[in-house]
């Protein structure tokens, strides 16, 4: 298998699970990024600050991982991967993902991590739908287009 990085994958999964658990214990909230971001506006007093902190911390954590990761684990590359998508196509893809998360009442983090961990039937259906759509999309992009 190409690009298989088990140590960083396990460590990343543990950190995601830990962060979801901390948010649940500390705030009584599920760690679904689209729901957290979608709850920022309209502003509700006492409910927005933690959401903004969470949304700012996600890319900040990624940046810290990018800066520190390669020195901790040799399997983490020191450069960013190439992003072959045109900017307009990336925006369209992001909008489609956003629409899908609203229609599905949650995203991969909410359904895939927290929902599956709670044995939610709705989340199981959502994850199966995510995965099937991903398989079809990869097949179309790599073999048809």
C-alpha positions as CSV (number, residue, x, y, z in Angstrom):
1,X,0.0,0.0,0.0
2,X,1.3,3.4,-1.0
3,X,1.4,6.2,1.6
4,X,0.3,3.9,4.5
5,X,1.3,5.7,7.7
6,X,-0.1,3.6,10.6
7,X,1.6,5.4,13.5
8,X,0.4,8.9,12.6
9,X,-3.0,7.5,11.6
10,X,-3.5,5.8,15.0
11,X,-2.2,8.9,16.8
12,X,-4.5,11.2,14.8
13,X,-7.5,8.9,15.5
14,X,-6.7,8.9,19.2
15,X,-6.4,12.7,19.3
16,X,-9.7,13.1,17.4
17,X,-11.5,10.7,19.8
18,X,-9.9,12.5,22.8
19,X,-11.0,15.9,21.5
20,X,-14.6,14.7,20.9
21,X,-14.7,13.2,24.4
22,X,-13.4,16.4,26.0
23,X,-16.0,18.5,24.2
24,X,-18.7,16.0,25.3
25,X,-17.6,16.0,29.0
26,X,-16.8,19.7,29.3
27,X,-19.6,21.1,27.3
28,X,-22.2,18.3,26.7
29,X,-21.9,18.8,23.0
30,X,-21.2,16.5,20.1
31,X,-18.1,17.2,18.0
32,X,-19.8,17.7,14.6
33,X,-17.9,20.5,12.8
34,X,-20.8,21.5,10.5
35,X,-23.2,21.8,13.4
36,X,-20.7,23.7,15.5
37,X,-20.0,26.1,12.7
38,X,-23.7,26.4,11.7
39,X,-24.6,27.4,15.3
40,X,-22.4,30.5,15.3
41,X,-24.9,32.5,13.3
42,X,-27.4,33.7,14.3
43,X,-25.6,34.7,17.4
44,X,-27.0,33.3,20.7
45,X,-25.5,34.9,23.8
46,X,-23.4,32.4,25.8
47,X,-23.3,29.8,23.0
48,X,-21.1,31.4,20.3
49,X,-17.7,31.7,22.0
50,X,-17.0,28.0,22.4
51,X,-18.0,27.5,18.8
52,X,-15.7,30.2,17.5
53,X,-12.8,28.8,19.6
54,X,-13.4,25.3,18.3
55,X,-13.6,26.5,14.6
56,X,-10.4,28.5,15.0
57,X,-8.6,25.7,16.9
58,X,-9.3,23.1,14.1
59,X,-7.0,24.7,11.5
60,X,-4.6,26.0,14.2
61,X,-4.2,22.4,15.3
62,X,-3.6,21.3,11.7
63,X,-1.0,24.0,11.3
64,X,0.8,23.1,14.5
65,X,0.8,19.4,13.4
66,X,2.3,20.4,10.0
67,X,5.0,22.4,11.7
68,X,5.9,19.9,14.5
69,X,4.8,16.6,13.1
70,X,7.7,15.8,10.7
71,X,10.2,16.3,13.6
72,X,8.2,13.9,15.8
73,X,7.4,11.1,13.2
74,X,9.5,10.4,10.1
75,X,6.4,9.2,8.3
76,X,4.9,12.7,8.2
77,X,6.1,14.5,5.1
78,X,7.7,18.0,5.7
79,X,5.8,19.5,2.7
80,X,2.2,19.9,1.9
81,X,0.8,17.6,-0.8
82,X,0.0,19.0,-4.2
83,X,-3.6,20.3,-4.6
84,X,-4.5,19.7,-8.2
85,X,-8.0,21.3,-8.1
86,X,-8.6,24.7,-9.7
87,X,-9.7,27.2,-7.0
88,X,-13.2,27.6,-8.5
89,X,-13.7,23.9,-8.5
90,X,-12.5,23.7,-4.9
91,X,-15.1,26.4,-3.9
92,X,-17.9,24.5,-5.8
93,X,-16.9,21.2,-4.1
94,X,-16.9,22.9,-0.7
95,X,-20.3,24.4,-1.3
96,X,-21.6,21.0,-2.3
97,X,-20.2,19.4,0.9
98,X,-21.8,22.2,2.9
99,X,-25.2,21.6,1.3
100,X,-24.8,17.9,1.9
101,X,-24.0,18.4,5.6
102,X,-27.1,20.5,6.0
103,X,-29.3,18.0,4.1
104,X,-27.8,15.1,6.1
105,X,-28.2,17.0,9.4
106,X,-24.5,16.5,10.1
107,X,-21.0,15.9,8.8
108,X,-18.5,13.1,8.8
109,X,-17.2,14.1,12.2
110,X,-20.7,14.3,13.8
111,X,-22.0,11.2,12.2
112,X,-18.8,9.2,11.7
113,X,-17.1,9.8,15.0
114,X,-19.7,10.8,17.5
115,X,-22.8,9.2,16.0
116,X,-21.2,5.8,15.3
117,X,-19.6,5.9,18.8
118,X,-23.2,6.3,20.2
119,X,-24.5,3.5,17.9
120,X,-26.9,5.8,16.2
121,X,-28.9,4.2,13.4
122,X,-29.2,7.5,11.6
123,X,-25.5,8.0,11.7
124,X,-24.9,4.5,10.4
125,X,-27.1,5.3,7.4
126,X,-25.3,8.7,6.9
127,X,-21.8,7.1,7.1
128,X,-22.8,4.4,4.6
129,X,-24.1,7.1,2.3
130,X,-20.9,9.1,2.7
131,X,-18.7,6.2,2.0
132,X,-20.7,5.0,-1.0
133,X,-20.7,8.5,-2.5
134,X,-16.9,8.7,-1.9
135,X,-16.3,5.4,-3.7
136,X,-18.5,6.4,-6.7
137,X,-16.8,9.8,-6.9
138,X,-13.3,8.4,-6.8
139,X,-14.2,5.9,-9.5
140,X,-15.7,8.6,-11.7
141,X,-12.9,11.0,-11.3
142,X,-10.1,8.5,-11.7
143,X,-11.6,6.2,-14.4
144,X,-14.2,8.1,-16.3
145,X,-13.2,11.8,-16.4
